[in-house]
Amino acid sequence: MAHGGYGKRRVAEGKRVGRRSKGPRLDKKLKPKAVSLKNQIRSIERMLRKDLPPEVREAQETKLEGLKKQQEIHTRLAVERKLFLRDRKIKFFERRKIERRIRRLEKQQRTSPGQAQDMEIAEQLSKLKEDLEYV
């Protein structure tokens, strides 16, 4: 090599200045994963099957009751969220339908020559605008 690239390269490899490591960091403090409510409940139920001192058993039973209440709240919130998202989708489509009808009637109102027909369209428009407030 004319420029002596390999000699410089060997020296640079030893230092590794300004380079990121490609592997996972071992010195980083890893947080333990949070154990799910379901697994905690199962673990406590398994423990309660064994022979335990009364004070330990009572403590575990109260902990189990608290976890079951938390799980019940969690499932209820999940169901409520699911229903909310479904209702939000339905409301969106209903609002779009009403807005489309309003635009159609306004266009008819601009192009209609008759006075009687104009009154009928105005009534329908007011009804649709009222419906739009409740969607």
Summary of the structure (lengths in Angstrom):
residues: 135
radius of gyration: 34.8
end to end distance: 78.1
largest distance: 97.6
contacts: 255
relative contact order: 0.05
helix: 76%
strand: 0%
